[in-house]
Amino acid sequence: MTPKEKWLAKAIEYFAAHGVGDASLRSIATGLGTSHRMLIHHFGSREGLLSEVVREVEARQRAALADLAVDDLPLRESWLRFWDKLVEATLIYGRLFFEFSAHAMQDRPYAQGLRNDLVAVWLPPLTEICRQSGMGPEEARAYARLSLAATRGLLFDLLLTGDRKGVDEALLLLDRLFQELVEHPADS
């Protein structure tokens, strides 16, 4: 692991625990056990560091989705395992994810790439999963967007309420809708 990768990993853990807020580069460096100069050396600026954190956290989530696509288990079982992994990651990084999402909505420079990455890059693989399950192209695209939005909403709910049982029940309802769409596709 390079020094930059080491500091990036530490920064991700730090932000997961403390959020970003308006923390200065100096206070971030202190929290990481280094100097602001070391962070400037590796990331250029506070915004550069935050940009790298955003990219890495997002890459981890896409990797988890890719694991779902190559799993040899039935789709439903793979999806439920993915949900468990997603919940585990959300309990660690969810505050960071939603904070960065808000930063993207506010057009903060280091989060500009997220405007596309938070939705657009997720839709093709989710749509393909739906299509492989037997949905038509239009239903698959619509369901992919619905499932992405609903899943994120449930994760947001979990962070606010801590009600894992409630969000799991809602996810199972989303799963039943998926099964219904696969078993009874709409007439074209």
N, CA, C and O of each residue as an XYZ file, in Angstrom:
752
protein
N       0.852     -1.176      0.000
C       0.000      0.000      0.000
C       0.895      1.236      0.000
O       1.793      1.366      0.831
N       0.641      2.130     -0.931
C       1.422      3.367     -1.009
C       1.036      4.291      0.148
O      -0.026      4.122      0.747
N       1.890      5.263      0.462
C       1.520      6.216      1.518
C       0.191      6.923      1.219
O      -0.621      7.126      2.122
N      -0.029      7.296     -0.040
C      -1.284      7.959     -0.395
C      -2.472      7.035     -0.118
O      -3.475      7.472      0.445
N      -2.367      5.779     -0.505
C      -3.451      4.812     -0.249
C      -3.679      4.630      1.244
O      -4.817      4.492      1.693
N      -2.591      4.631      2.012
C      -2.705      4.507      3.475
C      -3.495      5.680      4.050
O      -4.392      5.490      4.872
N      -3.151      6.909      3.606
C      -3.857      8.083      4.124
C      -5.296      8.130      3.635
O      -6.183      8.592      4.353
N      -5.529      7.662      2.438
C      -6.896      7.608      1.924
C      -7.741      6.647      2.760
O      -8.868      6.972      3.133
N      -7.202      5.474      3.051
C      -7.930      4.497      3.876
C      -8.224      5.076      5.260
O      -9.330      4.923      5.778
N      -7.232      5.741      5.857
C      -7.448      6.360      7.174
C      -8.507      7.458      7.092
O      -9.342      7.592      7.986
N      -8.465      8.240      6.018
C      -9.437      9.328      5.856
C     -10.848      8.770      5.725
O     -11.784      9.323      6.302
N     -11.013      7.694      4.981
C     -12.338      7.092      4.831
C     -12.869      6.661      6.187
O     -14.023      6.933      6.517
N     -12.048      6.000      6.968
C     -12.480      5.575      8.298
C     -12.787      6.779      9.196
O     -13.756      6.765      9.954
N     -11.963      7.804      9.102
C     -12.173      9.011      9.912
C     -13.504      9.671      9.551
O     -14.298      9.992     10.435
N     -13.748      9.873      8.260
C     -14.984     10.517      7.838
C     -16.199      9.652      8.143
O     -17.270     10.179      8.442
N     -16.050      8.336      8.072
C     -17.163      7.454      8.409
C     -17.553      7.640      9.874
O     -18.733      7.588     10.221
N     -16.574      7.854     10.713
C     -16.844      8.024     12.142
C     -17.281      9.441     12.510
O     -18.086      9.627     13.422
N     -16.747     10.446     11.797
C     -16.955     11.834     12.211
C     -17.708     12.704     11.213
O     -18.091     13.826     11.544
N     -17.927     12.204      9.991
C     -18.522     13.037      8.965
C     -17.507     14.049      8.450
O     -16.358     14.074      8.891
N     -17.943     14.876      7.518
C     -17.048     15.858      6.928
C     -17.322     17.229      7.526
O     -16.424     17.892      8.044
N     -18.583     17.637      7.442
C     -18.934     18.953      7.950
C     -18.059     20.018      7.327
O     -17.747     19.960      6.137
N     -17.668     20.982      8.122
C     -16.800     22.061      7.657
C     -15.377     21.885      8.185
O     -14.642     22.860      8.347
N     -14.995     20.637      8.452
C     -13.668     20.378      9.009
C     -12.585     20.929      8.097
O     -12.612     20.729      6.882
N     -11.648     21.614      8.690
C     -10.516     22.145      7.928
C      -9.532     21.023      7.643
O      -9.573     19.965      8.271
N      -8.658     21.267      6.698
C      -7.626     20.279      6.381
C      -6.750     20.036      7.610
O      -6.328     18.906      7.857
N      -6.478     21.080      8.372
C      -5.663     20.923      9.592
C      -6.354     20.014     10.608
O      -5.716     19.143     11.199
N      -7.654     20.218     10.810
C      -8.349     19.377     11.790
C      -8.478     17.939     11.284
O      -8.417     16.997     12.074
N      -8.652     17.768      9.991
C      -8.685     16.420      9.415
C      -7.324     15.754      9.630
O      -7.253     14.599     10.051
N      -6.254     16.482      9.341
C      -4.910     15.931      9.513
C      -4.676     15.515     10.961
O      -4.132     14.442     11.223
N      -5.087     16.364     11.900
C      -4.936     16.033     13.317
C      -5.696     14.752     13.638
O      -5.176     13.881     14.336
N      -6.922     14.632     13.134
C      -7.718     13.431     13.353
C      -7.082     12.183     12.756
O      -7.273     11.078     13.263
N      -6.326     12.362     11.679
C      -5.662     11.230     11.026
C      -4.288     10.939     11.619
O      -3.680      9.915     11.309
N      -3.802     11.831     12.462
C      -2.483     11.638     13.054
C      -1.345     12.030     12.133
O      -0.280     11.413     12.149
N      -1.572     13.058     11.331
C      -0.538     13.540     10.414
C      -0.613     15.059     10.342
O      -1.343     15.691     11.105
N       0.132     15.628      9.437
C       0.111     17.080      9.260
C      -0.685     17.452      8.016
O      -0.863     16.642      7.106
N      -1.155     18.683      7.996
C      -1.884     19.139      6.815
C      -0.972     19.154      5.603
O      -1.437     18.964      4.479
N       0.324     19.379      5.810
C       1.275     19.383      4.702
C       1.374     18.010      4.042
O       1.509     17.909      2.822
N       1.307     16.961      4.850
C       1.357     15.605      4.293
C       0.127     15.367      3.417
O       0.237     14.776      2.342
N      -1.029     15.819      3.864
C      -2.245     15.651      3.072
C      -2.192     16.491      1.802
O      -2.637     16.037      0.747
N      -1.663     17.691      1.883
C      -1.496     18.525      0.683
C      -0.553     17.841     -0.297
O      -0.785     17.855     -1.506
N       0.511     17.243      0.231
C       1.469     16.537     -0.629
C       0.778     15.425     -1.429
O       1.033     15.258     -2.622
N      -0.094     14.673     -0.763
C      -0.724     13.522     -1.418
C      -1.996     13.866     -2.188
O      -2.295     13.223     -3.195
N      -2.753     14.872     -1.731
C      -4.069     15.128     -2.315
C      -4.242     16.531     -2.888
O      -5.238     16.806     -3.558
N      -3.297     17.409     -2.635
C      -3.346     18.745     -3.211
C      -4.114     19.763     -2.391
O      -3.718     20.926     -2.305
N      -5.217     19.327     -1.787
C      -6.069     20.251     -1.029
C      -7.112     19.443     -0.255
O      -7.225     18.227     -0.405
N      -7.857     20.149      0.563
C      -8.969     19.508      1.273
C      -9.937     18.912      0.260
O     -10.370     17.769      0.406
N     -10.274     19.685     -0.766
C     -11.215     19.227     -1.781
C     -10.673     18.020     -2.539
O     -11.424     17.113     -2.897
N      -9.359     18.016     -2.781
C      -8.739     16.861     -3.444
C      -8.851     15.606     -2.601
O      -9.121     14.523     -3.122
N      -8.644     15.748     -1.302
C      -8.797     14.613     -0.392
C     -10.240     14.122     -0.397
O     -10.497     12.923     -0.513
N     -11.176     15.056     -0.270
C     -12.587     14.671     -0.242
C     -13.000     14.014     -1.552
O     -13.775     13.057     -1.547
N     -12.502     14.509     -2.650
C     -12.800     13.919     -3.951
C     -12.318     12.474     -4.017
O     -13.030     11.599     -4.510
N     -11.113     12.228     -3.522
C     -10.575     10.856     -3.514
C     -11.400      9.950     -2.598
O     -11.643      8.790     -2.929
N     -11.823     10.467     -1.465
C     -12.649      9.682     -0.546
C     -13.965      9.295     -1.228
O     -14.390      8.141     -1.170
N     -14.593     10.262     -1.863
C     -15.857     10.009     -2.554
C     -15.673      8.922     -3.613
O     -16.470      7.987     -3.693
N     -14.641      9.046     -4.410
C     -14.402      8.059     -5.480
C     -14.193      6.658     -4.917
O     -14.727      5.687     -5.454
N     -13.431      6.549     -3.855
C     -13.134      5.232     -3.284
C     -14.369      4.588     -2.661
O     -14.616      3.398     -2.858
N     -15.132      5.357     -1.921
C     -16.342      4.799     -1.302
C     -17.318      4.344     -2.384
O     -17.923      3.279     -2.267
N     -17.470      5.137     -3.423
C     -18.360      4.778     -4.521
C     -17.844      3.532     -5.251
O     -18.639      2.674     -5.636
N     -16.548      3.423     -5.441
C     -15.961      2.247     -6.096
C     -16.214      0.988     -5.280
O     -16.453     -0.078     -5.848
N     -16.167      1.094     -3.980
C     -16.444     -0.067     -3.115
C     -17.881     -0.550     -3.299
O     -18.136     -1.754     -3.330
N     -18.807      0.377     -3.418
C     -20.202     -0.013     -3.601
C     -20.425     -0.668     -4.961
O     -21.161     -1.649     -5.062
N     -19.799     -0.134     -6.003
C     -19.937     -0.746     -7.331
C     -19.324     -2.142     -7.348
O     -19.842     -3.040     -8.012
N     -18.226     -2.328     -6.621
C     -17.603     -3.652     -6.535
C     -18.546     -4.641     -5.857
O     -18.615     -5.806     -6.249
N     -19.267     -4.182     -4.847
C     -20.229     -5.056     -4.177
C     -21.353     -5.463     -5.130
O     -21.807     -6.607     -5.100
N     -21.801     -4.537     -5.971
C     -22.824     -4.869     -6.963
C     -22.269     -5.854     -7.988
O     -22.970     -6.782     -8.393
N     -21.029     -5.664     -8.409
C     -20.413     -6.585     -9.373
C     -20.331     -7.987     -8.792
O     -20.488     -8.967     -9.520
N     -20.088     -8.098     -7.490
C     -20.068     -9.416     -6.849
C     -21.431    -10.092     -6.952
O     -21.510    -11.310     -7.113
N     -22.488     -9.317     -6.863
C     -23.837     -9.856     -7.003
C     -24.035    -10.460     -8.384
O     -24.646    -11.520     -8.523
N     -23.524     -9.791     -9.394
C     -23.718    -10.230    -10.773
C     -22.976    -11.518    -11.087
O     -23.395    -12.245    -11.987
N     -21.889    -11.835    -10.383
C     -21.127    -13.040    -10.687
C     -21.405    -14.177     -9.711
O     -20.838    -15.261     -9.848
N     -22.256    -13.945     -8.747
C     -22.594    -14.951     -7.760
C     -23.350    -16.102     -8.428
O     -24.194    -15.869     -9.293
N     -23.052    -17.335     -8.032
C     -23.723    -18.497     -8.606
C     -25.032    -18.842     -7.904
O     -25.684    -19.822     -8.265
N     -25.415    -18.073     -6.935
C     -26.653    -18.316     -6.207
C     -27.842    -17.822     -7.018
O     -27.675    -17.007     -7.926
N     -29.045    -18.307     -6.700
C     -30.238    -17.718     -7.334
C     -30.284    -16.216     -7.051
O     -29.822    -15.753     -6.009
N     -30.848    -15.469     -7.994
C     -30.837    -14.010     -7.907
C     -31.404    -13.504     -6.586
O     -30.822    -12.616     -5.964
N     -32.532    -14.059     -6.152
C     -33.146    -13.572     -4.917
C     -32.211    -13.741     -3.729
O     -32.072    -12.832     -2.911
N     -31.572    -14.901     -3.631
C     -30.657    -15.140     -2.522
C     -29.439    -14.216     -2.616
O     -28.975    -13.688     -1.605
N     -28.930    -14.027     -3.823
C     -27.806    -13.108     -4.022
C     -28.199    -11.699     -3.610
O     -27.440    -11.000     -2.939
N     -29.412    -11.285     -4.026
C     -29.890     -9.939     -3.700
C     -30.000     -9.750     -2.196
O     -29.607     -8.702     -1.683
N     -30.528    -10.738     -1.474
C     -30.678    -10.612     -0.026
C     -29.317    -10.583      0.669
O     -29.147     -9.879      1.665
N     -28.356    -11.334      0.159
C     -26.991    -11.270      0.708
C     -26.379     -9.896      0.431
O     -25.718     -9.315      1.292
N     -26.606     -9.386     -0.780
C     -26.117     -8.055     -1.126
C     -26.730     -7.026     -0.178
O     -26.038     -6.128      0.299
N     -28.017     -7.158      0.091
C     -28.694     -6.243      1.018
C     -28.006     -6.274      2.380
O     -27.750     -5.219      2.962
N     -27.701     -7.469      2.898
C     -27.029     -7.559      4.194
C     -25.671     -6.861      4.165
O     -25.311     -6.158      5.109
N     -24.916     -7.055      3.079
C     -23.623     -6.384      2.942
C     -23.806     -4.869      2.849
O     -23.032     -4.101      3.421
N     -24.830     -4.458      2.128
C     -25.111     -3.040      1.974
C     -25.492     -2.405      3.307
O     -25.068     -1.290      3.612
N     -26.283     -3.109      4.092
C     -26.649     -2.599      5.416
C     -25.412     -2.482      6.292
O     -25.231     -1.477      6.980
N     -24.551     -3.512      6.273
C     -23.324     -3.447      7.068
C     -22.481     -2.237      6.663
O     -21.995     -1.497      7.518
N     -22.311     -2.044      5.358
C     -21.521     -0.904      4.877
C     -22.188      0.414      5.242
O     -21.508      1.381      5.585
N     -23.512      0.459      5.169
C     -24.239      1.690      5.488
C     -24.089      2.052      6.951
O     -23.972      3.229      7.291
N     -24.089      1.060      7.816
C     -23.924      1.349      9.242
C     -22.544      1.947      9.526
O     -22.358      2.646     10.522
N     -21.586      1.670      8.653
C     -20.249      2.238      8.810
C     -20.108      3.537      8.023
O     -19.664      4.549      8.566
N     -20.488      3.511      6.735
C     -20.214      4.621      5.831
C     -21.447      5.406      5.395
O     -21.324      6.357      4.624
N     -22.615      5.033      5.865
C     -23.845      5.662      5.387
C     -23.916      7.155      5.616
O     -24.328      7.905      4.731
N     -23.519      7.591      6.794
C     -23.548      9.045      7.059
C     -22.662      9.781      6.066
O     -23.018     10.847      5.562
N     -21.506      9.194      5.796
C     -20.584      9.786      4.834
C     -21.209      9.818      3.443
O     -21.132     10.833      2.751
N     -21.824      8.715      3.032
C     -22.458      8.641      1.714
C     -23.532      9.714      1.554
O     -23.548     10.436      0.557
N     -24.420      9.815      2.524
C     -25.513     10.773      2.408
C     -25.019     12.214      2.536
O     -25.579     13.121      1.920
N     -23.975     12.424      3.330
C     -23.407     13.764      3.409
C     -22.803     14.155      2.058
O     -23.009     15.273      1.587
N     -22.057     13.235      1.431
C     -21.484     13.525      0.120
C     -22.573     13.683     -0.934
O     -22.429     14.486     -1.856
N     -23.651     12.931     -0.809
C     -24.773     13.099     -1.739
C     -25.324     14.516     -1.643
O     -25.604     15.156     -2.657
N     -25.475     14.994     -0.422
C     -25.949     16.367     -0.232
C     -24.947     17.365     -0.809
O     -25.343     18.377     -1.388
N     -23.675     17.092     -0.657
C     -22.662     17.978     -1.230
C     -22.762     17.999     -2.753
O     -22.585     19.049     -3.371
N     -23.041     16.859     -3.355
C     -23.221     16.807     -4.816
C     -24.431     17.642     -5.224
O     -24.384     18.353     -6.228
N     -25.508     17.561     -4.455
C     -26.698     18.358     -4.753
C     -26.421     19.855     -4.615
O     -27.055     20.675     -5.279
N     -25.475     20.198     -3.753
C     -25.109     21.603     -3.539
C     -24.013     22.053     -4.493
O     -23.513     23.172     -4.375
N     -23.633     21.201     -5.433
C     -22.598     21.495     -6.437
C     -21.246     21.847     -5.836
O     -20.526     22.688     -6.375
N     -20.901     21.220     -4.739
C     -19.563     21.447     -4.187
C     -18.552     20.839     -5.153
O     -18.767     19.734     -5.650
N     -17.465     21.533     -5.424
C     -16.533     21.106     -6.483
C     -16.019     19.686     -6.352
O     -15.975     18.963     -7.348
N     -15.627     19.258     -5.153
C     -15.067     17.921     -4.990
C     -16.114     16.819     -5.170
O     -15.755     15.650     -5.311
N     -17.386     17.170     -5.167
C     -18.443     16.167     -5.284
C     -19.164     16.232     -6.625
O     -20.174     15.552     -6.807
N     -18.677     17.022     -7.557
C     -19.367     17.176     -8.844
C     -19.510     15.851     -9.582
O     -20.554     15.591    -10.179
N     -18.489     15.017     -9.553
C     -18.562     13.736    -10.244
C     -19.656     12.835     -9.712
O     -20.142     11.956    -10.423
N     -20.041     13.044     -8.478
C     -21.090     12.220     -7.887
C     -22.459     12.469     -8.500
O     -23.316     11.586     -8.459
N     -22.683     13.634     -9.059
C     -23.992     13.910     -9.657
C     -24.332     12.831    -10.680
O     -25.487     12.422    -10.796
N     -23.354     12.382    -11.401
C     -23.556     11.308    -12.371
C     -23.416      9.945    -11.702
O     -24.222      9.047    -11.944
N     -22.398      9.789    -10.864
C     -22.086      8.479    -10.300
C     -23.143      7.935     -9.348
O     -23.281      6.719     -9.209
N     -23.881      8.804     -8.701
C     -24.847      8.315     -7.719
C     -26.076      7.671     -8.345
O     -26.773      6.901     -7.684
N     -26.350      7.974     -9.603
C     -27.512      7.381    -10.263
C     -27.131      6.744    -11.596
O     -27.323      5.543    -11.791
N     -26.598      7.535    -12.501
C     -26.408      7.078    -13.887
C     -25.540      5.831    -14.018
O     -25.858      4.950    -14.817
N     -24.458      5.733    -13.259
C     -23.592      4.566    -13.427
C     -24.187      3.305    -12.810
O     -23.765      2.193    -13.129
N     -25.155      3.477    -11.940
C     -25.793      2.321    -11.320
C     -26.901      1.731    -12.191
O     -27.169      0.532    -12.122
N     -27.536      2.551    -12.998
C     -28.702      2.080    -13.744
C     -28.391      0.978    -14.758
O     -29.153      0.012    -14.815
N     -27.335      1.055    -15.553
C     -27.091     -0.036    -16.513
C     -26.912     -1.414    -15.872
O     -27.545     -2.364    -16.332
N     -26.075     -1.575    -14.827
C     -25.961     -2.922    -14.262
C     -27.245     -3.398    -13.575
O     -27.587     -4.579    -13.647
N     -27.951     -2.486    -12.915
C     -29.220     -2.879    -12.293
C     -30.256     -3.247    -13.349
O     -31.011     -4.204    -13.179
N     -30.287     -2.486    -14.435
C     -31.202     -2.789    -15.537
C     -30.883     -4.155    -16.124
O     -31.791     -4.929    -16.429
N     -29.612     -4.452    -16.283
C     -29.214     -5.745    -16.849
C     -29.631     -6.898    -15.945
O     -30.068     -7.940    -16.435
N     -29.502     -6.726    -14.648
C     -29.961     -7.762    -13.714
C     -31.456     -8.004    -13.898
O     -31.910     -9.148    -13.916
N     -32.210     -6.928    -14.034
C     -33.660     -7.046    -14.244
C     -33.961     -7.738    -15.574
O     -34.841     -8.595    -15.647
N     -33.233     -7.365    -16.613
C     -33.458     -7.973    -17.932
C     -33.129     -9.466    -17.897
O     -33.861    -10.275    -18.467
N     -32.046     -9.829    -17.241
C     -31.671    -11.245    -17.144
C     -32.699    -12.045    -16.359
O     -32.790    -13.264    -16.505
N     -33.462    -11.364    -15.538
C     -34.513    -12.030    -14.766
C     -35.800    -12.192    -15.553
O     -36.729    -12.858    -15.096
N     -35.864    -11.584    -16.743
C     -37.032    -11.767    -17.588
C     -37.891    -10.533    -17.807
O     -38.925    -10.624    -18.468
N     -37.500     -9.394    -17.277
C     -38.280     -8.173    -17.510
C     -37.996     -7.637    -18.904
O     -36.912     -7.829    -19.454
N     -38.988     -6.967    -19.457
C     -38.790     -6.269    -20.720
C     -37.903     -5.055    -20.508
O     -37.699     -4.621    -19.375
N     -37.370     -4.502    -21.604
C     -36.415     -3.386    -21.476
C     -36.960     -2.172    -20.725
O     -36.266     -1.620    -19.871
N     -38.176     -1.751    -21.023
C     -38.712     -0.550    -20.368
C     -39.003     -0.799    -18.897
O     -38.699      0.040    -18.048
N     -39.596     -1.957    -18.592
C     -39.840     -2.297    -17.190
C     -38.530     -2.416    -16.434
O     -38.421     -1.966    -15.293
N     -37.532     -3.023    -17.069
C     -36.240     -3.219    -16.410
C     -35.607     -1.874    -16.053
O     -35.091     -1.707    -14.949
N     -35.644     -0.921    -16.974
C     -35.069      0.409    -16.689
C     -35.828      1.092    -15.550
O     -35.222      1.663    -14.644
N     -37.143      1.028    -15.607
C     -37.945      1.682    -14.571
C     -37.746      1.005    -13.217
O     -37.617      1.681    -12.196
N     -37.721     -0.316    -13.206
C     -37.545     -1.024    -11.939
C     -36.140     -0.796    -11.381
O     -35.968     -0.682    -10.167
N     -35.138     -0.727    -12.255
C     -33.771     -0.459    -11.798
C     -33.726      0.874    -11.050
O     -33.129      0.969     -9.978
N     -34.355      1.898    -11.617
C     -34.375      3.215    -10.963
C     -35.172      3.154     -9.662
O     -34.751      3.703     -8.643
N     -36.309      2.492     -9.700
C     -37.127      2.359     -8.490
C     -36.360      1.627     -7.394
O     -36.358      2.060     -6.242
N     -35.716      0.534     -7.743
C     -35.000     -0.235     -6.725
C     -33.823      0.553     -6.154
O     -33.550      0.478     -4.955
N     -33.125      1.304     -7.002
C     -32.021      2.128     -6.512
C     -32.542      3.184     -5.535
O     -31.997      3.356     -4.445
N     -33.586      3.877     -5.930
C     -34.147      4.922     -5.073
C     -34.733      4.341     -3.786
O     -34.516      4.880     -2.701
N     -35.465      3.255     -3.910
C     -36.082      2.648     -2.724
C     -35.026      2.103     -1.767
O     -35.131      2.270     -0.552
N     -34.032      1.464     -2.315
C     -32.967      0.915     -1.473
C     -32.257      2.025     -0.718
O     -32.015      1.910      0.483
N     -31.923      3.097     -1.421
C     -31.254      4.215     -0.740
C     -32.174      4.853      0.297
O     -31.721      5.252      1.370
N     -33.453      4.948     -0.020
C     -34.404      5.478      0.948
C     -34.479      4.613      2.193
O     -34.552      5.131      3.308
N     -34.460      3.295      2.012
C     -34.490      2.393      3.159
C     -33.213      2.498      3.989
O     -33.256      2.413      5.217
N     -32.085      2.680      3.320
C     -30.834      2.842      4.056
C     -30.832      4.160      4.834
O     -30.333      4.221      5.957
N     -31.386      5.202      4.240
C     -31.536      6.486      4.921
C     -32.424      6.309      6.154
O     -32.101      6.798      7.237
N     -33.545      5.604      5.980
C     -34.470      5.298      7.077
C     -33.723      4.561      8.199
O     -33.863      4.894      9.376
N     -32.934      3.562      7.812
C     -32.190      2.783      8.806
C     -31.258      3.670      9.628
O     -31.176      3.531     10.848
N     -30.567      4.568      8.961
C     -29.653      5.457      9.689
C     -30.397      6.397     10.621
O     -29.905      6.725     11.701
N     -31.583      6.833     10.208
C     -32.354      7.749     11.046
C     -33.051      7.047     12.202
O     -33.093      7.568     13.316
N     -33.601      5.858     11.934
C     -34.439      5.195     12.937
C     -33.774      4.025     13.647
O     -34.136      3.684     14.774
N     -32.801      3.412     12.982
C     -32.199      2.204     13.546
C     -33.115      0.994     13.462
O     -32.830     -0.035     14.074
N     -34.205      1.096     12.720
C     -35.219      0.039     12.646
C     -34.879     -0.964     11.539
O     -35.453     -0.910     10.451
N     -33.958     -1.863     11.816
C     -33.537     -2.856     10.813
C     -34.700     -3.759     10.419
O     -34.865     -4.078      9.242
N     -35.493     -4.167     11.380
C     -36.627     -5.044     11.075
C     -37.591     -4.351     10.110
O     -38.051     -4.968      9.150
N     -37.893     -3.100     10.352
C     -38.808     -2.356      9.496
C     -38.284     -2.188      8.082
O     -39.033     -2.353      7.119
N     -36.998     -1.859      7.945
C     -36.462     -1.684      6.595
C     -36.331     -3.019      5.880
O     -36.496     -3.084      4.662
N     -36.037     -4.087      6.617
C     -35.997     -5.416      5.991
C     -37.373     -5.813      5.467
O     -37.489     -6.376      4.378
N     -38.412     -5.519      6.242
C     -39.775     -5.830      5.791
C     -40.120     -5.040      4.530
O     -40.740     -5.578      3.612
N     -39.729     -3.787      4.480
C     -39.990     -2.971      3.293
C     -39.206     -3.492      2.099
O     -39.715     -3.487      0.978
N     -37.977     -3.939      2.322
C     -37.193     -4.509      1.229
C     -37.867     -5.770      0.684
O     -37.879     -5.996     -0.526
N     -38.416     -6.572      1.559
C     -39.107     -7.781      1.103
C     -40.331     -7.429      0.258
O     -40.671     -8.166     -0.668
N     -40.991     -6.325      0.560
C     -42.094     -5.867     -0.275
C     -41.581     -5.464     -1.659
O     -42.213     -5.779     -2.668
N     -40.457     -4.781     -1.711
C     -39.828     -4.433     -2.984
C     -39.466     -5.705     -3.755
O     -39.627     -5.765     -4.974
N     -38.983     -6.706     -3.045
C     -38.658     -7.994     -3.664
C     -39.914     -8.658     -4.225
O     -39.873     -9.236     -5.311
N     -41.018     -8.582     -3.501
C     -42.277     -9.172     -4.010
C     -42.729     -8.457     -5.283
O     -43.218     -9.098     -6.213
N     -42.569     -7.150     -5.330
C     -42.896     -6.404     -6.538
C     -42.017     -6.876     -7.692
O     -42.506     -7.063     -8.807
N     -40.741     -7.066     -7.437
C     -39.822     -7.567     -8.452
C     -40.298     -8.932     -8.964
O     -40.376     -9.156    -10.172
N     -40.611     -9.826     -8.048
C     -41.064    -11.162     -8.444
C     -42.349    -11.086     -9.269
O     -42.504    -11.821    -10.244
N     -43.255    -10.217     -8.889
C     -44.504    -10.038     -9.627
C     -44.233     -9.545    -11.045
O     -44.850    -10.020    -11.999
N     -43.319     -8.601    -11.183
C     -42.993     -8.078    -12.510
C     -42.330     -9.138    -13.386
O     -42.549     -9.170    -14.597
N     -41.527     -9.997    -12.782
C     -40.862    -11.056    -13.542
C     -41.863    -12.131    -13.952
O     -41.838    -12.621    -15.082
N     -42.743    -12.492    -13.022
C     -43.695    -13.569    -13.285
C     -44.853    -13.126    -14.169
O     -45.393    -13.934    -14.925
N     -45.241    -11.859    -14.087
C     -46.384    -11.353    -14.851
C     -45.989    -10.055    -15.561
O     -46.437     -8.976    -15.173
N     -45.159    -10.156    -16.588
C     -44.752     -8.926    -17.275
C     -45.941     -8.212    -17.893
O     -46.910     -8.833    -18.329
N     -45.836     -6.879    -17.916
C     -46.912     -6.066    -18.494
C     -46.989     -6.325    -19.994
O     -45.982     -6.607    -20.643
N     -48.174     -6.227    -20.518
C     -48.346     -6.365    -21.968
C     -47.740     -5.156    -22.654
O     -47.955     -4.015    -22.245
N     -46.973     -5.428    -23.711
C     -46.331     -4.334    -24.438
C     -47.294     -3.714    -25.406
O     -46.937     -2.772    -26.114
